[in-house]
Amino acid sequence: MMYKNFALAALILAGTGAFADGHASGDAAAGEKLFNRCKACHSVVSTDGEVIQKGGAVGPNLYGVYNRTGGTEDEFGTKFRDSIREAGEKGLVWNEADFVAYVADPKKFLVNFLDNGKAKSGMSFKLKRKQMPKLSGHIWFPLDRRKLQIKHLFAFTVLLLFDVSIVAADNGTAFTIQSVTAPVGAQAREPSLSTLPDGRIVMSWTERDNSVRMALFDGAGWSEARTIHQSAALFVNWADFPSVVALSDGTLAAHWLESNGPGSYQYGVKIAFSSDEGRSWTAPLIPHDDGSQREHGFVSLVPDATGGLTAIWLDGRAYDSAAEGDRFENAMQVRSRQIDPDGTMGPESLLDARACTCCQTSAVRIGTGDIIAVYRDRTAEEIRDISVVRLSDQGWSDPATVHDDGWEIAGCPVNGPAVDALGLDVSTVWFTGANNEAKVRIAFSGDGGAHFDDPLQLDLGAPGGRVDVVQMSDGTALALWMEYARNGEAIVLCRVSRDTGCTSPQALHINRGRESVGFPRLTRWAGVYMSHGLDRRMVPTETPQSGS
């Protein structure tokens, strides 16, 4: 029964006409490519907990979606928007015809179904008309999914949940792995890391009691966990998580998200400061002036050269407010603001009037004091490649494309880029699905991000993205990404040379549990430290020549 139910779910997703008798035929490879567009937001997990297809948590579990009432998947619950729940209450039960119509234009489908011009969908993906004829006969069975290629992974030991994999390569360049238990609760999640000016590490995370917490690590041990903020209005998202950074004088700055309206996607950014290492915090301020009950998030905080910080975020003040057919309809903006610890804020800056809706931003200060930021852009033609902007004495530059991947996708993949720098050496890493081929790429710059080399491919053939990167002092970079393994997901780390690329990728951890590891984070210390969402530990990873 489990396999039959999933076959029907995959059948709907692929749009095949073989619905009547529950059998499917056609091009499985083409169906798999189509499903790659879905798994950025959706997973397929059976009722007994078996992970049939690892994927994102932005959308509901698609197991058993055939004959399911719209807006009723149990675990997704209140995350459904009002319109889809109303459609279910008025009789929407997913079948082939309705599902195909929905993925072609979710908002239009709900407007027509409810006869309500104000109906909205939480799904931004649209299947373009030119793709529709390709659907017939495509079905993908994830039990035949690609294995993690191991030709470059020489030995690994998978330990129990909350431990990590120990990886050793046969060429003398192995990362040595040790666990550092962190003072977090049993249900901690969404960890993030950064390094303080004095060399200590600060880790932030969220707890199930609606709190944001942090702790400091000095190499010998952790401080106690300290609460930054706790509120029933805390907005928690697996892909959009709080962070803490240290300013040049040691003052800590933290950000989190908080609901500002009754809707599921009405929330704003809050930023607070601490001068006593997180024991107490200032009243939070809001960096965006619009006051709208819309999405604001995916924040990057960068300590600047003046003793304050620059905040960069995605801003939804113009989202879904333009006229139908307007090229900037549903435009998520990239905005920025300089903020001092005393609460003084400079003017808001609009960096890009149209960016991808829900991919992380990433930013870093380079040796000159300039700040460079990378994010997933979005053209009117739905090309979602990576752009870079620079803040100098002359203000923010216009966006420039890091590389012309040409990824055309009518929905957000929830997969932002990462950037890091030392001096004028810069590296940025990102995921792309251009030409229906999933890839993780890295590009280097030796002039502070003014120009980037042609990208190098990093992945092993089945990447999930969710990247991070640390620039090393010898010009190499440590790049991290997710790779889909059989019935699981692997966290892969590789030291990448500008000349030779990635020669020895290593699996640091393989997760075979039901929940995703989320977005693993790296930071530079005496070695490099990593945290991820299913691990109550922070993992130091060192190489024979750490370059740190």
N, C-alpha and C positions, 0 to 999 in steps of 0.2 A: 504493500500500500504506500509506503514512504516513497518508493521510486516512481510509482504512478502519479502520486500527487505532485512530485517535483517535475515530472515530465510535462504535466499540464501547465505548471507555472512557467516553465521554460518555453512551452509552446505559445503561451500568451505573449511573453516577452518578445519572442521572435516573430510573432505575427503569422505563423503558418496557418494554412487552411485545413490542416488535418485534425480538426477539432472533434468531429462527430464521434469517432470511435476511439479517440485517445491515442492513436498511433501517429508517429511522425516519420517523415523521410526528408531527405534533402541534404544540403551542404552543411555538415556539422561545423566545419572550420569557419564558414561564413557566419553561422549562428554564434559561435564563440566570440568572434570579433564584434558582433553587434552587442553581445552581453557585456563586453568590456566597457561599453558606454554606461552600463547600469551599475556595475559593481563598485564604482567610485562612491556611490551613495547607498546601495542596497546589498544585503547579504541574503543567503538562503540557508536557513538553519531549521532542521526538522523539529517536531514537537518533543522528541526525546533528547534534543540537544546536540545531535550530530551536525557538524558544520559541513554542509554540502558545498557551499561556495562562500569563501571568506570575502567580505566586502565592507563598505562603509556603514556607519550608523546614522547618517543624515536622514535616510529614508527608512520606511518600514521593512521588516523581514518579508521577503517575497515567497517564502515557502507556503504552499497551499492557497495562493492568491486567487486561483480559479474558483469561482462560486463563493468568494468571500464578499461580505457586505462592505462597501466602500467606507473607509475611515474607521475600521474596527479592529485592526491588528492589535492584540492585547498589549505587548510590551511597548509599542510606540505610543499608544494611549493618547494623552493630552497633547502630544506634539503635532497631531494632525490639525490642520487649519479648519476653521469653522465651516468653510464651504464644502469640503470633502466629507465631513461628518454629516452635514445637512443632506448631502446627496445620498449618503447611506441610509439616513432616516427616511428619505423619500423613495427608497427602493433600488438604489444603485447596487447591483451585484455584478462583480467583474466577470465578463465573458470576452470572447475574442474580439468581437466588433467594437465594444465599448473601450477595451484596452487599447486597441490600435488607434481609435479616434482620440483617446486621451493623450497618448504619447506624442501624437502629431501636434497637438496644441492643448495643453492641460487647462489653461484659463478659458479658452474658447469652449472646450467641452463642458466645463462646469457652468459657464454662462448660459449655454444652450440647455443643459440638463435641468438647471434650476430656474431658467427663465429670469435670470437676475444679472443685470449688466455689471453689478459690483462684485460678483463672485470672483474669488481668487484661489489659486493653487499654490501650494508650497513647493511644487516642482517646477524649476525653471527650464528643464530640458525640453526641447522640441525636436521631433524627428522630422527632418526636412522632406519635402515632397519628393525630391529626386531619389531619396532612399527607400521610399515605400515599395516600389516594384521589386526591390531586392529581397524583401522579407519572405516571400512565399517559399515554403519548404525549408526554412532555416530553423534548426533546433540545436541546442548545445546541451550535452550531458556533462556536468562538471565532474562526474566520476572518471572521465577521460582527460581531465585537465593536465596540463603539462607539469612534469616533475621539475623541481629545482635542479638545474644543471649543476653537477658537482665536479666537473672536470678541473675547476680551479679551487675546490674546497677539499682539502686533503684529509683532514680528520676532525671530527667533532663529537662531543658528548652532550646529549640533551639531558638536562637534569629536570627535577620536578618543578611545578609551578612555583613562582617567586624565586627561582634560581635562574642561572644563565648558562649558556652553552660555552664550553671551553674549546677553543679552536687552535689547532696547531698546523702550520704549513710545513712542507718538506724542503723549503728553500731558505730557512733561517731568518725569515722576516715576519714571524708570527707575532700577533698581538697576545700579550699575556693578560689574563682576565682575573680579577679579584672582585668579590662582592663587598659592598660597604652598606650595612644595614642602616636605613634611614628611620628617623623617629616619626613615622606616619601611622595613621590608623589603619584598621583592617580593610576599610573601603575607600582608601585614598585613590585618587585618579588625577589625570591631566598634569603630570609633573613638567616643570620647566627649570632650566639651569642657567646660571650666569656666573662669571668670575668677578670678584671684587678687586679694586686697585691694590689691596694688600696681599692678594693671592688666594684668599679664601673663596669658597664656593657657596653660593646661596641657591637653595632649591625651594621652589614654591609648588603648591599643589592644592587641590580642593578635596574636601571631605563631604560625606553624605549628610552632615548636619548643616549644610548650606554655608560652610565657612571656607575662606581662603587662608592657608597657613604657609609658613616658611620656616626654614632652619638653616644654620650656618655650619659649614664643614671646614676644619682647619688642617686636615691631613691626619690628625690623631683621633678625632671624634667629632660628634655633632653637638650643637647646642640643643636645648629643648625646643620643641615645636612652639612657634609663636603665631598667634592669630592676627592676621592683617585685617580681616573684615568678616562679619557674619550677618546674614540677612536672609529672610525668606524670599526676598526679591532677587537673590543672586541668580544670574543666568548662567547655566552650565552647558557647555557644548564640547563634545569630544574633540573637535577640530579647532576650537577657538577658546583658548585657555589663558588664565592669568599669567603674569610674569613679574619678576622683581629684578631691577638693575641697581647698580651703585653709581652715584655721581662722583666727580673727581675728589670731593672732600669726604667721601665715605657715606654721605647721606643716601639712604635707600629710597627708591621710588617703586611703587607697585601699581599695577593696573588690574582691573577686573571688569566684568560686565554685569549690569543690573537692569532688570525689567523696568520699563517706564510706561507701560500701558497694559491693557488686558489681553492683547493678542500674543500669539506664540512667538512672533518675530518683531516685537517692539521692545527694544532695549538700547541702552547707551553705555558709554565708557566712563568709568570712574578711575581717578588717579589720586594717590595719597603719598605722603612722604614721611620718613622716620629718621630722626637724628640719633636714636639710641638703639640701633641694630635690630629694629623690628619689635621692640617691646611696647611702643606706643606709636600712634599714627595721627597725622593731621586729618582734619575733616576733608573728605574727598572733594575734588573738583571735577568738572565735566569739560573736556577740551573742545567739544563741538557746541556752537552757539545756536544751532537751528531750533532746538527745542521740540523737534518732531518725534512722534512715536513711531519710529522706523528703526531699521537695523543699523547699528554702529558697532564695529568690532574688528577682529583680526589686526590687533595693535602691535606695532613695533616701537619700543622705547629705546632711544639711543642717547647716552650721555654726551653732551656737547662740550665744546672748548671753553664755554663761558661759565661753567659750573652748574648749569641747568641740564635740561634734556629736550630732545625733540621727539614728539609723539607723531606717529604715522598710523592712519587707520583707514578702513573702508567705511564709507558713509552713505547711508541709504536715503538721505533726505529727498532726493529726486526720484527714488525708486517707485515705479508704478504710478507716477503722477503725470506723465506726459501723455499726449493724445495718442490714440491707437494709430500705429503706422509711423510715428515719429522715430527717427533713427536712434534717438536716445531714450526711447521707451524702456522702462525698467533699468535705468542706468545707475549702477553703483559707482560712486566716486572714490578717488583716493585723495585724502586730505592730510594736512600736517599743521603742527603748531609748536612753537617754542615755549617752554614752561620753566619757571624758576621755582625753587623749593618754597619760597614765601607766597606762592600762589599767583605771582605776576605772570600773565600770559601775553605773548605777542599775537599779532593778527593770524587768523586762519589762512592757510594757503591751499588752493585747489591744484593738485598735482596732475590729475587726470580726470576728465569728466565722464569717462566710461571705462570701467575695469570689470574683470570677472567677479561674480557676485560673492563667492564664499571660499576663496583661496587665500592662504596666509600671505601676509607681507613679510619682508625681511629687510633689515637695514643695518649698516655698520659705519663707524667713523674711521676714515683712513688716515694715513700719516700726515697729510696736510691739514687735517682738521675738518675737511669736507665730509659730508655724509652722503652715502649712496644707498639707495633703496631699490629693491627689486620686487616685482609683483606680476601676477598674471593679468595681462591686458585683455581687452575685448573690443574688436572692431564691429562696425555695423554689419559686416558679412559673417560675423561669429567666428573670426579667427582669434584664438586665445593663446597667444605666444607670450613670452616673458619680456617685460620692459624694464628699463633702468632709468632712474632720475637721480640728479645730483644737487645737493645744497652746498653752495659756495658763498663767497662774499657778495656775489652778484644775484643771489637768490636761487630759486629752484630752476633747473634746466627743463627743457621740453623732454617728454619721454622718448627713449630710443630703444629699438628692439635689440635684445641681446643676440638672438639668432632667428632667422626666418624659418621656423619649423613649418609653419602653415597648418597648424592644428585647427581644423574647422569642427566645432562641436557646439550644438545648440543648448548647452546646459553646463552648469559649473561642475568640474571634476573633483572639487574639494581637495586640491593638491597644489599647494603653493611652492614657490622656489625658496632657496636659502642662499645667503651670501655671507662671506667673512673676509677679513683683510688683516694683513700685518704690513705696516708701512704702505707702500704702493702696490704690493702684491695682493691681488683680489681673486677669489674663486667664487663662482656661483653654480649651483646644481639645481636641476629641475626635472620634472616628469613631463612627457609629451605622449600623445596618442596619434600624432600626425600619420596620415595614410593608413589608419587602422592598425598601426604597429606601436605597441607600448614600449617606451624607451625611457631610460634615465640618462641624462647628459650632464656634463660639466664643462664650463668654459673658464679659461684663465685670462687675467689681465695683468700686465706689468706696469701700467701707467695709471693706477688708481681707478680703474673702471672706465676710463675714457674710451678705450677700445678693448674688445674681447677677441681672443683667438677663436677659430672654428671649434665647435664643441667636440668632445670625446665621448663615446658611448661607454657607459659603466655597467649596465645591467647584464644579467645572465640569461635573459630570454623570457622571463615571466615577472616583470617588475610591477609593484603596486605603487611606487613612488614614496610619498611621505618622507621627504629628504631632509638632511641637514649636512653642514659642512664646517670644518675648522681649517683655517689657513695656517700652515706651519712655517717656521722661520727659514727653512731651507728651500722654500718655494713650492714644495709639494702641498697637497691638501688631503685631509682625511674626509672622505665622502661616505655618507650613510644613507641607506634606502631600504625599503621593504621589497622582498622578493617572494612571490607565491610559491610555496612548496606543496607537496602532496598533503592534502588535508590540513594545511597550516600556512603560516607566514613566517618568513625568516627575516631577521634584522641583519643586514649585510654591511660590513665596513671594509673600505679599501683605501690604501694610501695611493694617491694618484699623482703621477709626475706629468708635468707639462709636455715632456718629450716622449715618454713611453706609455702614458696612460695608466690604466688600472691593470696590473699584472697578477695580483694575488688577492682577490676578494675573499673575505672570510665571514662565515656565519657566526654571529655572536650569540644568537638566541633563536630558537624555533618555537613558536607558539602554536600549540595544537588545541588550545582551549576554545570555548565558544565565543568569548569576547576578544576583540582586537587589542593589540598592544598600543593602538593609538598612533601618536606621532612621537617617536623617540627623539630625544634632544641631546646635543653634545655641548660641551664647554671645554675650554683649554685650561689646564692646570699643570702639575708635574706629571705629565701624561695627558690623556684626554678622558673626560668622564661622560658617561651616558646614562640617561634614565629613560624608562618607558612605562606605559600605563598599567601593565599587569605585574609590575615588579616593585616590591617594597624595598628594593635595594638600589643603590647607585653603583655603577660599574666602572671602575678605572680600567682603561685600555691603554697599554703602553707598547711601544715598539722598540727594537734594539737601538734605533736612532730616532728618538721622539721628536726632535726638532722644536721642542717647546721651551 
